[in-house]
Amino acid sequence: MPMSLEEYRVAQTFMVLKMQQQSTNEAEGVEVLENKGFEDDVYGKGQYTSKLYRLQSKAPSWLTTLAPKDALIMQEESWNAYPRCKTGVQRCLLFIFLLLLEFICPYFAKLSVTIETIHLEDNGKSENVHGLNKEQLAARQVEFIDITMPTTDYWSYAVGNGNFDFSTFKSEKTGRGPLLEGWQENCNPVMTAYKLVTIKAPYWGFGGKLEQALLAGERALFVESHRNCFGWIDEWYGMTVEQLSELEEQGDCLLNQKISKPLLLTDTEDHESKFTDNSQTHLQQGVKT
């Protein structure tokens, strides 16, 4: 990614907020169950979120014939810790961001998808950043994702596919871009998200097909979300974490309102107005920076 780790934290939060709003309506989308701080011995301090994803229209036809409508609801639990800092060789700061996502589907009790992410300030050449053992390394398949190359399969259509052409794109606020072939070697700043996806689908007859579908879906989501992170840079650049936290809290309420779930607020119209006004204010402030 053509940005620093500090910028990526803002970009990712902004991207998640915007994509959730775009994909949620009365019938399906994202419902936020819980969003709170956490602290433990493994990840330290971070943010815990629990969400429900209603995915009826996103699932391929072969899966909808096997599962009832309610089976296409997935629960996501996320432990997001920012940041873990270390000092590396040549006095370079090594930032490690850990993001653990677990998906649980009530109808497929044995199905699990775990995504562990480590973000490093490099151009994607670090080896075994997740510390896998020999057996895990032998089973691992490595795939490189370049945000300049959008996907065109079924899942990219289901997830959504932006119209960014990074070969001509240039950020007005930062001057970054265009991204031409081999941009990772010459880009400054630059960072990489190393994602370890583990899928368990022990179902006779269609488990393998389900695993491949989930992998393809995750890949399409990784591509589109990270393309949006950079494509929307002039919208989020200059925003602070505090501003985004406020928008995130308000956005969670609006998501639940869209999907016909009760809010914790007593005046939803006033809250929606505040969210809209604050969004415009923060974005305008960002443009001036």
TAZIUR-V858034 format. One record per residue. RES is the residue in one letter. SS is DSSP state (A for helix, B for strand, O for the rest). PHI is phi in whole degrees, -180 to 180 (none if undefined). Layout:
res=RES ss=SS phi=PHI
res=RES ss=SS phi=PHI
This chain:
res=M ss=O phi=none
res=P ss=O phi=-83
res=M ss=O phi=-163
res=S ss=O phi=-81
res=L ss=A phi=-66
res=E ss=A phi=-63
res=E ss=A phi=-68
res=Y ss=A phi=-62
res=R ss=A phi=-59
res=V ss=A phi=-69
res=A ss=A phi=-60
res=Q ss=A phi=-66
res=T ss=A phi=-63
res=F ss=A phi=-62
res=M ss=A phi=-61
res=V ss=A phi=-62
res=L ss=A phi=-60
res=K ss=A phi=-70
res=M ss=A phi=-67
res=Q ss=A phi=-64
res=Q ss=A phi=-64
res=Q ss=A phi=-69
res=S ss=A phi=-100
res=T ss=O phi=-108
res=N ss=O phi=-141
res=E ss=O phi=-66
res=A ss=O phi=-91
res=E ss=O phi=-157
res=G ss=B phi=133
res=V ss=B phi=-114
res=E ss=B phi=-119
res=V ss=B phi=-91
res=L ss=B phi=-90
res=E ss=B phi=-155
res=N ss=B phi=-148
res=K ss=B phi=-152
res=G ss=B phi=-75
res=F ss=B phi=-144
res=E ss=B phi=-152
res=D ss=B phi=-148
res=D ss=O phi=-77
res=V ss=O phi=-86
res=Y ss=O phi=-105
res=G ss=B phi=78
res=K ss=B phi=-93
res=G ss=B phi=-171
res=Q ss=B phi=-119
res=Y ss=B phi=-103
res=T ss=B phi=-133
res=S ss=B phi=-127
res=K ss=B phi=-136
res=L ss=B phi=-111
res=Y ss=B phi=-113
res=R ss=B phi=-96
res=L ss=O phi=-120
res=Q ss=A phi=-53
res=S ss=A phi=-79
res=K ss=A phi=-90
res=A ss=O phi=-77
res=P ss=O phi=-67
res=S ss=A phi=-61
res=W ss=A phi=-65
res=L ss=A phi=-79
res=T ss=A phi=-67
res=T ss=A phi=-78
res=L ss=A phi=-91
res=A ss=O phi=-124
res=P ss=O phi=-68
res=K ss=A phi=-57
res=D ss=A phi=-68
res=A ss=A phi=-73
res=L ss=A phi=-93
res=I ss=B phi=-108
res=M ss=B phi=-121
res=Q ss=B phi=-100
res=E ss=B phi=-117
res=E ss=B phi=-116
res=S ss=B phi=-131
res=W ss=B phi=-115
res=N ss=B phi=-113
res=A ss=B phi=-110
res=Y ss=B phi=-128
res=P ss=B phi=-108
res=R ss=B phi=-104
res=C ss=B phi=-114
res=K ss=B phi=-136
res=T ss=B phi=-102
res=G ss=O phi=-102
res=V ss=A phi=-64
res=Q ss=A phi=57
res=R ss=A phi=59
res=C ss=O phi=-88
res=L ss=B phi=-78
res=L ss=B phi=-110
res=F ss=B phi=-99
res=I ss=B phi=-122
res=F ss=B phi=-106
res=L ss=B phi=-108
res=L ss=B phi=-134
res=L ss=B phi=-116
res=L ss=B phi=-117
res=E ss=B phi=-129
res=F ss=B phi=-105
res=I ss=B phi=-130
res=C ss=O phi=-115
res=P ss=O phi=-63
res=Y ss=O phi=-82
res=F ss=O phi=-109
res=A ss=O phi=-62
res=K ss=O phi=-91
res=L ss=O phi=-80
res=S ss=B phi=-145
res=V ss=B phi=-128
res=T ss=B phi=-118
res=I ss=B phi=-123
res=E ss=B phi=-110
res=T ss=B phi=-123
res=I ss=B phi=-121
res=H ss=B phi=-102
res=L ss=B phi=-125
res=E ss=O phi=-86
res=D ss=O phi=-152
res=N ss=O phi=-107
res=G ss=O phi=93
res=K ss=O phi=-108
res=S ss=O phi=-71
res=E ss=O phi=-103
res=N ss=O phi=46
res=V ss=O phi=-68
res=H ss=O phi=-88
res=G ss=O phi=66
res=L ss=O phi=-75
res=N ss=O phi=-82
res=K ss=A phi=-61
res=E ss=A phi=-65
res=Q ss=A phi=-67
res=L ss=A phi=-64
res=A ss=A phi=-67
res=A ss=A phi=-88
res=R ss=O phi=-71
res=Q ss=O phi=-114
res=V ss=O phi=-100
res=E ss=O phi=-134
res=F ss=O phi=-98
res=I ss=O phi=-113
res=D ss=O phi=-109
res=I ss=O phi=-67
res=T ss=O phi=-81
res=M ss=O phi=-119
res=P ss=O phi=-69
res=T ss=O phi=-92
res=T ss=O phi=-131
res=D ss=O phi=-87
res=Y ss=A phi=-58
res=W ss=A phi=-70
res=S ss=A phi=-66
res=Y ss=A phi=-69
res=A ss=A phi=-68
res=V ss=A phi=-72
res=G ss=O phi=115
res=N ss=O phi=-137
res=G ss=O phi=-69
res=N ss=O phi=-105
res=F ss=O phi=-71
res=D ss=O phi=-114
res=F ss=O phi=-74
res=S ss=O phi=-76
res=T ss=O phi=-125
res=F ss=O phi=-69
res=K ss=O phi=-143
res=S ss=O phi=-70
res=E ss=O phi=-71
res=K ss=O phi=-84
res=T ss=O phi=-112
res=G ss=O phi=76
res=R ss=O phi=-81
res=G ss=O phi=102
res=P ss=O phi=-71
res=L ss=O phi=-102
res=L ss=O phi=-102
res=E ss=O phi=-54
res=G ss=O phi=79
res=W ss=A phi=-61
res=Q ss=A phi=-62
res=E ss=A phi=-77
res=N ss=A phi=-118
res=C ss=O phi=-83
res=N ss=O phi=-151
res=P ss=O phi=-80
res=V ss=O phi=-150
res=M ss=O phi=-149
res=T ss=B phi=-134
res=A ss=B phi=-101
res=Y ss=B phi=-95
res=K ss=B phi=-111
res=L ss=B phi=-109
res=V ss=B phi=-103
res=T ss=B phi=-120
res=I ss=B phi=-121
res=K ss=B phi=-123
res=A ss=O phi=-136
res=P ss=O phi=-80
res=Y ss=O phi=-122
res=W ss=O phi=-66
res=G ss=O phi=96
res=F ss=O phi=-139
res=G ss=A phi=-59
res=G ss=A phi=-63
res=K ss=A phi=-66
res=L ss=A phi=-65
res=E ss=A phi=-60
res=Q ss=A phi=-66
res=A ss=A phi=-65
res=L ss=A phi=-66
res=L ss=A phi=-62
res=A ss=A phi=-65
res=G ss=A phi=-65
res=E ss=A phi=-63
res=R ss=A phi=-62
res=A ss=A phi=-61
res=L ss=A phi=-67
res=F ss=A phi=-60
res=V ss=A phi=-63
res=E ss=A phi=-67
res=S ss=A phi=-66
res=H ss=A phi=-77
res=R ss=A phi=-64
res=N ss=A phi=-68
res=C ss=A phi=-54
res=F ss=A phi=-83
res=G ss=A phi=-63
res=W ss=O phi=-99
res=I ss=A phi=-57
res=D ss=A phi=-75
res=E ss=A phi=-88
res=W ss=A phi=-102
res=Y ss=O phi=-62
res=G ss=O phi=98
res=M ss=O phi=-76
res=T ss=O phi=-100
res=V ss=A phi=-62
res=E ss=A phi=-65
res=Q ss=A phi=-63
res=L ss=A phi=-68
res=S ss=A phi=-62
res=E ss=A phi=-65
res=L ss=A phi=-65
res=E ss=A phi=-64
res=E ss=A phi=-63
res=Q ss=A phi=-69
res=G ss=A phi=-65
res=D ss=A phi=-59
res=C ss=A phi=-65
res=L ss=A phi=-69
res=L ss=A phi=-61
res=N ss=A phi=-66
res=Q ss=A phi=-68
res=K ss=A phi=-60
res=I ss=O phi=-92
res=S ss=O phi=66
res=K ss=O phi=-112
res=P ss=O phi=-66
res=L ss=O phi=-98
res=L ss=O phi=-86
res=L ss=O phi=-99
res=T ss=O phi=-94
res=D ss=O phi=-127
res=T ss=A phi=-71
res=E ss=A phi=-65
res=D ss=A phi=-66
res=H ss=A phi=-68
res=E ss=A phi=-65
res=S ss=A phi=-62
res=K ss=A phi=-65
res=F ss=A phi=-63
res=T ss=A phi=-64
res=D ss=A phi=-64
res=N ss=A phi=-66
res=S ss=A phi=-61
res=Q ss=A phi=-64
res=T ss=A phi=-62
res=H ss=A phi=-66
res=L ss=A phi=-67
res=Q ss=A phi=-67
res=Q ss=A phi=-62
res=G ss=A phi=-64
res=V ss=A phi=-65
res=K ss=A phi=-77
res=T ss=O phi=-69
